[in-house]
């Protein structure tokens, strides 16, 4: 019942601001956190089957700035949901995308197809720089993606994340986080996803995430991405839809104030 309600909501959502076609959700996080897998999982939930859409082009791994649209209806290639994802290059220790480039992304200054260069941040004389971003180009909600099964995040990466969060706060952009790989991080949850909110192990992970990245605990959502499944699973869908609905709500609140 909850899945049906949330699925209808995310499919039928439209921004209240006529100048904005969709909520733009920017995902960022350390290497291997599951950003691309989350986008693919959202596509699977919306379309009602495990999908392998065009976003498997691995452009995010090579550092290309790309917008991912989610098909709303099966069999209708022109029907898209009114939210989009952008997945940027991983944050890495001593490498990866620079925090300055993500700050420009937040403001809408990065053009579609721009190739991020870790050693050379985007400048205003670069062809990939958008000098006059529209309200639609700007990011409306910032989502940190962390793996519940990962090793400790290096201090240099935490510093980049703090810089990004501060820049988003200055722009008034709402923020939240998702914790992926919860089944790998907790035997109870691997056995039954319904144990996710009972797991003391995951509760500690959420507390640790909150302390490390500065996102309040109630804005950190546990999810399991679709990986080796061949069919849709209601429990997986429930967690993904809960996180997605919060992203849309936060983005819509920000759009309303623009």
Buried (B, 14 or more C-beta within 10 A) or exposed (E): EEBEEBBEBBBEBBBEBEEBBBBBBBBBBBBBBBBBBBBBBBBBBBBEEBBEBEBEEEBBEEBBBBBBBBBBEEEEEEEBBBBBBBBBBBBBBEEBBBBBBBBBBBBBBBBEEBEBBBEEBBEEEBEBBBEEBEBBBBBBBBBBBBBBBBEEBBEBBBEBBBBBBEBBEEBEBBBBBBBBBBBBBBEBBEEEBEBBEEBEEBBEBBEBBBEBBBBEEEBBBBBBBBBEEEEBBEBBBBBBBBBBBBBBBBBBEBBEEE
